[in-house]
Each structure stands twice: as structure tokens, then as C-alpha cells.
């Protein structure tokens, strides 16, 4: 039996689909920075949206624009307070160091003082004197990395501002866009989408809450260790470790390195104790605490949490580690809804969740 020729329309549709997929992938590759900012802004918007709705419920006749502005201003003040906690002590210590630096340099050159004794024992001064030309050339070559660092700081500041503005607009205009989109489908489908969306939002909030809880535990344990060891600025260092612990992959290591370095400057036993503590704690956090806490807040199996983090980190690095748990939780919610409807049992939420986010989004367009 002769095969029937493929219609020209099918061939053109296939070619168009391939080209559209290629264009979409190219767009994602070239706009990946903006997409990352948008994803982070979405997480921030989902986390602050309940606060906006709670403020509107508590304050009668509070417009959405006013409630959103107040919540985001409070968030900005909180972030500014955390930054001030770091910047003010660092500025004070920097001014003290600047005043003592000439004397420290003279003592080091003469082999006096703690720095001078270390340089004398390690023969570092002799090495510097013998290789002054190479060191000067190396210092000159640092201008390019320094310029890249300055550009990186500017890009980070721009990204943070962009994320903040995007999140603000998402919280302010998101409910209106959702209402307009759901008006295009029937009431039953709209209610189903709202239920699933509320469950997905709960998953994201659970992930953020769990992450904050883990960082709080890390900061408290670090504070106790540094306080017992007598390391100065124990509270500041513990806060720094807790904040950096929020950063996937590299954050915990950065905090551990900085805290251990300060502990070593204080005393050798304190430094060794800090290194041992951070090695043991990070293993416990990655393989025990994180899966356990996130399994309760995101309602995922601990094994699923660990596998999701490992796979996503290997595939997409820091961004994968950041999105692994919420994406896995959202996938679980969607698959659960599909399975429930297949069996004729719609997905059900606790009454507070079903009424809160659903009704909030349903009336979000009202001012």
C-alpha cells in the first residue's frame, strides 16, 4: 500500500514550531539575567503578598496601592537595618585600622609586633624584598579584576533595585491580571486554578519560611560558639553567617570562612574550633536539617528534598539550588490536582488557605 504524501500544511507547521522553539531558546539564553531577576521578584512578591492582604483586612478602606507601598517600605527598612548593622561597625573598625596602619607597617618592616613576628618567622619580608618587581607587576595587573568587581557591584545593585520594583508591581497589579485572565475561562476552571495557585503560593511561602528558620538556627549556634570562644563581634559575625546562609551553595561557605578567619585572628584554638564546628554543622544542615525542615514547611518527603537540591544544583548551579524546592513543591501540587481530578476528587485546601489567597486574588483588583 503506497504511503500518502505529507500535507504541505503539516510540513510548514512543523518547520514553524521548530523555528519558534529555537527563537524561544535563544531569547531565554540572551535574556537569562532578566529572567533570573523576574523569578526572584516573583518569589519576593509571593512572600509579601499575604502581608499586603493582611494589612488590607485589618485596616478598613485601605487601598491596595497604599497597603503594598507600606509593606514594601517596611521590607526596605528591614533590609536597610540589616545593612546598617554590618556597615556601621565595619566603618568604625576601618577608621581605627586606618589610624593604626602606619604603625603596624613600621613594626612589620622592623620585625616587631604580632604581624612582624609572623613575617619574620615565615621569611615573608625577605621574599618581598627579593621579588619587589614581580609583586609590583602583579599589583598593577589587579586593576582589571578590580574594575570587574566594581562592575559586578553596580550590576548587583541594579539587579536588587529591579527585583524590588518588579516585585512591587507584581503585588500591585498581579491580582488584576489574574482576574482578567480567569475571566476568559468558565467558573469551575477558574475556581480550580485559584485552588491550585493558592496551594503553589503556600509551597513557596513554606520554602521561604523554612529557609529563614534554617538560617536562624545557623546564626544562633554560631553566636553561641563565638561567644564561648571569646571571639570579638560575635553577634555581628553570627548575623553575617545567618544572612549568607540564605544564599544557595556558596553562602554557607562564605560565612564559615569569614567567621573562622576572625576566630583564628583571635586565637588558634578558637579558629580550630570554628572550622570543626562549621564542617560538622554544614554536613548536618545539608543532609539532615534542611531536608527535615523543608519537608515540614513545603510538605515534601525529605528524600525528595535532598534529591531535588542535588539534581537542580548539578543542572543549573546557584539558580537551580534556589528554585529546586519551590519548583518541586509546585510540581507536586499540580500533579496532585491532576490525579485528584482524574479520580473525581478535586484538590482541597485547609479552610484558611482556601479562603485567604483565593478571595484575596479574587478581590485584588478592587481598590
C-alpha positions as CSV (number, residue, x, y, z in Angstrom):
1,X,0.0,0.0,0.0
2,X,1.5,3.3,-1.1
3,X,2.2,5.9,1.7
4,X,0.2,9.0,1.5
5,X,2.2,12.3,1.0
6,X,2.6,14.5,4.0
7,X,0.4,17.7,3.6
8,X,2.3,20.9,2.9
9,X,0.4,22.5,5.8
10,X,1.8,19.9,8.2
11,X,5.4,20.4,6.9
12,X,5.1,24.2,7.3
13,X,3.6,23.8,10.8
14,X,6.4,21.6,11.9
15,X,9.1,24.0,10.5
16,X,7.3,26.9,12.2
17,X,7.2,25.0,15.5
18,X,11.0,24.2,15.3
19,X,11.8,27.8,14.4
20,X,9.6,29.1,17.3
21,X,11.3,26.7,19.7
22,X,14.7,27.9,18.5
23,X,13.8,31.6,18.9
24,X,12.4,30.9,22.3
25,X,15.6,29.2,23.5
26,X,17.8,32.0,22.0
27,X,15.6,34.5,23.9
28,X,16.0,32.7,27.1
29,X,19.8,32.4,26.7
30,X,20.2,36.1,25.9
31,X,17.7,37.3,28.5
32,X,18.7,34.9,31.2
33,X,19.8,37.7,33.6
34,X,16.4,39.5,33.3
35,X,14.6,36.1,33.7
36,X,16.5,35.4,36.8
37,X,15.6,38.8,38.2
38,X,12.0,38.1,37.3
39,X,11.9,34.7,39.1
40,X,13.5,36.2,42.2
41,X,11.0,39.1,42.1
42,X,8.2,36.5,41.8
43,X,9.4,34.7,44.9
44,X,9.6,38.0,46.8
45,X,6.1,39.0,45.6
46,X,4.6,35.7,46.7
47,X,6.2,36.1,50.1
48,X,5.0,39.7,50.7
49,X,1.5,39.3,49.1
50,X,0.0,37.8,52.3
51,X,1.3,40.7,54.4
52,X,-0.5,43.1,51.9
53,X,-3.7,41.2,52.2
54,X,-3.5,41.0,56.0
55,X,-3.0,44.8,56.2
56,X,-6.0,45.4,54.0
57,X,-8.1,43.1,56.2
58,X,-7.0,44.8,59.4
59,X,-7.3,48.4,58.2
60,X,-10.7,49.2,56.7
61,X,-10.8,51.1,53.4
62,X,-7.1,50.6,52.9
63,X,-6.4,50.8,49.2
64,X,-4.2,48.1,47.6
65,X,-1.7,50.7,46.4
66,X,-1.3,52.1,49.9
67,X,-1.1,48.7,51.6
68,X,1.5,47.5,49.0
69,X,3.6,50.7,49.5
70,X,3.6,50.3,53.3
71,X,4.6,46.7,53.2
72,X,7.4,47.2,50.7
73,X,8.6,50.3,52.7
74,X,8.7,48.1,55.8
75,X,10.6,45.4,53.9
76,X,13.1,48.1,52.7
77,X,13.6,49.5,56.2
78,X,14.2,45.9,57.5
79,X,16.8,45.3,54.8
80,X,18.4,48.7,55.4
81,X,18.6,48.0,59.2
82,X,20.4,44.7,58.5
83,X,22.9,46.5,56.2
84,X,23.4,49.2,58.8
85,X,24.2,46.6,61.4
86,X,27.1,45.5,59.2
87,X,28.2,48.8,57.8
88,X,28.4,50.9,61.0
89,X,30.7,48.5,62.9
90,X,32.8,47.9,59.8
91,X,33.2,51.7,59.2
92,X,34.2,52.2,62.9
93,X,36.8,49.4,62.8
94,X,38.0,50.6,59.4
95,X,38.8,54.0,60.8
96,X,40.6,52.5,63.7
97,X,42.6,50.3,61.4
98,X,43.4,53.3,59.2
99,X,44.8,55.2,62.2
100,X,46.9,52.2,63.3
101,X,48.0,51.1,59.9
102,X,51.2,53.3,59.6
103,X,52.5,52.0,63.0
104,X,51.6,48.4,62.1
105,X,53.5,48.7,58.8
106,X,56.6,50.2,60.6
107,X,56.5,47.4,63.1
108,X,56.1,44.7,60.4
109,X,59.1,46.1,58.5
110,X,61.2,46.1,61.6
111,X,60.0,42.5,62.6
112,X,58.2,43.8,65.7
113,X,54.6,43.1,66.9
114,X,52.4,40.1,66.1
115,X,52.4,40.7,62.4
116,X,56.2,41.4,62.3
117,X,56.9,38.2,64.2
118,X,54.8,36.1,61.8
119,X,56.5,37.7,58.8
120,X,59.9,37.2,60.4
121,X,59.3,33.5,61.2
122,X,57.9,32.8,57.7
123,X,60.7,34.8,56.0
124,X,58.0,36.7,54.2
125,X,59.9,40.0,54.4
126,X,62.9,38.6,52.7
127,X,60.7,37.2,49.9
128,X,59.0,40.6,49.4
129,X,62.4,42.3,49.2
130,X,63.7,39.8,46.7
131,X,60.6,39.9,44.5
132,X,59.6,43.5,44.6
133,X,59.4,43.8,40.8
134,X,57.1,40.8,40.4
135,X,54.9,41.9,43.2
136,X,54.6,45.4,41.7
137,X,53.7,43.9,38.4
138,X,51.1,41.7,40.0
139,X,49.6,44.7,41.9
140,X,49.4,46.6,38.6
141,X,47.6,43.7,36.9
142,X,44.9,43.8,39.6
143,X,43.3,46.9,38.0
144,X,41.3,44.8,35.6
145,X,39.9,42.4,38.2
146,X,39.1,45.4,40.4
147,X,37.3,47.0,37.5
148,X,35.3,43.8,37.0
149,X,34.5,43.8,40.7
150,X,33.2,47.4,40.6
151,X,31.1,46.5,37.6
152,X,29.8,43.4,39.4
153,X,28.8,45.6,42.4
154,X,27.0,48.0,40.1
155,X,25.2,45.1,38.3
156,X,24.2,43.6,41.7
157,X,22.8,47.0,42.9
158,X,20.9,47.4,39.7
159,X,19.5,43.9,39.9
160,X,18.4,44.4,43.5
161,X,16.6,47.6,42.6
162,X,15.0,45.9,39.5
163,X,13.9,42.9,41.6
164,X,12.3,45.2,44.2
165,X,10.4,47.2,41.6
166,X,9.3,44.1,39.7
167,X,8.0,42.5,43.0
168,X,6.2,45.7,43.9
169,X,4.4,45.8,40.5
170,X,3.6,42.1,40.7
171,X,1.9,42.5,44.1
172,X,0.1,45.7,43.0
173,X,-1.0,44.6,39.5
174,X,-0.9,40.8,39.8
175,X,-4.4,40.3,41.2
176,X,-5.9,42.4,38.4
177,X,-4.1,40.4,35.7
178,X,-5.2,37.2,37.3
179,X,-8.8,38.2,37.4
180,X,-8.8,39.3,33.8
181,X,-7.1,36.1,32.7
182,X,-9.5,33.9,34.7
183,X,-12.5,35.7,33.2
184,X,-11.7,34.0,29.9
185,X,-12.5,30.6,31.3
186,X,-15.6,29.1,32.9
187,X,-16.3,29.4,36.6
188,X,-15.4,25.8,37.5
189,X,-12.0,26.0,35.8
190,X,-11.3,29.4,37.4
191,X,-12.0,28.1,40.8
192,X,-9.8,25.1,40.2
193,X,-6.9,27.4,39.0
194,X,-7.4,29.5,42.1
195,X,-7.2,26.5,44.4
196,X,-4.0,25.2,42.7
197,X,-2.5,28.7,42.7
198,X,-3.2,29.1,46.4
199,X,-1.5,25.7,47.1
200,X,1.5,26.7,45.0
201,X,1.8,30.0,46.9
202,X,1.7,28.2,50.2
203,X,4.5,25.9,48.9
204,X,6.7,29.0,48.0
205,X,5.9,30.6,51.4
206,X,6.7,27.4,53.2
207,X,10.1,27.2,51.4
208,X,11.0,30.8,52.3
209,X,9.9,30.3,55.9
210,X,11.9,27.1,56.2
211,X,15.0,28.8,54.7
212,X,14.7,31.6,57.2
213,X,14.3,29.1,60.1
214,X,17.4,27.2,59.0
215,X,19.4,30.4,58.8
216,X,18.2,31.5,62.2
217,X,19.4,28.2,63.7
218,X,22.7,28.6,62.0
219,X,23.1,32.1,63.3
220,X,22.2,31.2,66.9
221,X,24.6,28.2,67.0
222,X,27.4,30.4,65.5
223,X,26.7,33.1,68.1
224,X,26.9,30.6,71.0
225,X,30.2,29.2,69.6
226,X,31.9,32.5,69.1
227,X,30.6,33.9,72.4
228,X,32.0,30.9,74.3
229,X,35.3,31.2,72.4
230,X,35.6,34.8,73.3
231,X,35.8,36.0,69.7
232,X,35.0,39.7,69.3
233,X,31.9,40.9,67.4
234,X,30.2,37.6,68.0
235,X,26.8,39.0,67.3
236,X,27.8,40.7,64.1
237,X,29.6,37.6,62.8
238,X,26.6,35.4,63.7
239,X,24.3,37.8,61.8
240,X,26.6,37.7,58.8
241,X,26.7,33.9,58.8
242,X,22.9,33.7,59.1
243,X,22.4,36.1,56.2
244,X,24.9,34.4,53.9
245,X,23.4,31.0,54.8
246,X,20.3,32.1,52.8
247,X,22.5,32.1,49.6
248,X,22.4,28.7,48.0
249,X,25.6,26.7,47.5
250,X,28.3,29.3,48.4
251,X,26.6,31.3,51.1
252,X,27.3,28.9,54.0
253,X,30.9,28.6,52.9
254,X,31.4,32.4,52.7
255,X,30.0,32.9,56.2
256,X,32.1,30.0,57.6
257,X,35.3,31.3,56.0
258,X,34.8,34.9,57.4
259,X,33.9,33.7,60.9
260,X,36.7,31.2,61.0
261,X,39.3,33.8,59.9
262,X,38.2,36.2,62.6
263,X,38.4,33.3,65.1
264,X,41.9,32.5,64.0
265,X,43.0,36.1,64.4
266,X,41.6,36.0,68.0
267,X,43.3,32.7,68.9
268,X,44.4,29.4,67.4
269,X,42.1,27.2,69.5
270,X,39.1,29.4,68.6
271,X,39.9,29.2,64.9
272,X,40.3,25.4,65.0
273,X,37.0,25.1,67.0
274,X,35.2,27.3,64.4
275,X,36.5,25.2,61.5
276,X,35.4,22.0,63.1
277,X,32.0,23.4,64.0
278,X,31.3,24.7,60.5
279,X,32.4,21.4,58.9
280,X,30.2,19.4,61.1
281,X,27.2,21.8,61.0
282,X,27.2,22.2,57.3
283,X,27.1,18.4,56.8
284,X,24.2,18.2,59.3
285,X,22.4,21.1,57.7
286,X,22.7,19.8,54.1
287,X,21.8,16.2,54.8
288,X,19.6,16.4,57.9
289,X,18.3,19.8,59.0
290,X,17.4,21.2,55.5
291,X,15.5,18.1,54.3
292,X,13.7,17.8,57.6
293,X,12.7,21.4,58.0
294,X,11.7,21.8,54.3
295,X,9.8,18.6,54.3
296,X,7.6,20.1,57.1
297,X,7.2,23.6,55.6
298,X,6.9,22.6,52.0
299,X,5.4,19.2,52.7
300,X,7.8,17.3,50.7
301,X,9.4,14.0,51.5
302,X,13.0,14.5,53.0
303,X,14.4,12.2,50.3
304,X,12.6,14.2,47.6
305,X,14.0,17.5,49.1
306,X,17.6,16.2,49.1
307,X,17.4,14.7,45.6
308,X,15.8,17.9,44.2
309,X,18.5,20.1,45.6
310,X,21.3,17.8,44.3
311,X,19.9,17.4,40.8
312,X,18.9,21.1,40.4
313,X,22.3,22.2,41.7
314,X,24.1,20.0,39.3
315,X,22.0,21.2,36.3
316,X,21.6,24.9,37.0
317,X,24.1,25.8,39.8
318,X,23.1,28.5,42.3
319,X,19.8,29.3,40.5
320,X,18.9,25.6,40.5
321,X,19.6,25.4,44.2
322,X,17.4,28.4,44.8
323,X,14.5,27.1,42.8
324,X,14.8,23.4,43.4
325,X,12.4,23.1,46.4
326,X,9.6,25.6,45.4
327,X,9.6,24.2,41.8
328,X,9.4,20.6,43.1
329,X,6.6,21.6,45.5
330,X,4.7,23.3,42.7
331,X,5.1,20.2,40.5
332,X,3.8,18.1,43.4
333,X,0.7,20.3,43.8
334,X,-0.1,20.3,40.0
335,X,0.4,16.5,39.7
336,X,-1.7,16.0,42.9
337,X,-4.5,18.2,41.4
338,X,-4.4,16.2,38.1
339,X,-4.5,12.9,39.9
340,X,-7.4,14.1,42.2
341,X,-9.5,15.2,39.3
342,X,-8.7,12.0,37.4
343,X,-10.2,10.1,40.4
344,X,-13.1,12.6,40.6
345,X,-11.9,14.2,43.9
346,X,-10.9,17.9,43.5
347,X,-7.9,19.2,45.3
348,X,-8.9,20.5,48.8
349,X,-7.1,23.0,50.9
350,X,-7.5,24.0,54.6
351,X,-10.2,26.5,55.0
352,X,-7.9,29.3,56.0
353,X,-5.8,28.8,52.9
354,X,-8.7,28.3,50.6
355,X,-10.4,31.5,51.7
356,X,-7.4,33.7,52.2
357,X,-5.4,33.6,48.9
358,X,-8.3,32.8,46.7
359,X,-10.6,35.5,48.0
360,X,-7.7,37.9,48.1
361,X,-6.9,37.3,44.5
362,X,-10.5,37.3,43.6
363,X,-11.0,40.8,45.0
364,X,-7.5,42.0,44.3
365,X,-8.5,44.3,41.5
366,X,-10.7,46.3,43.9
367,X,-9.2,49.5,45.2
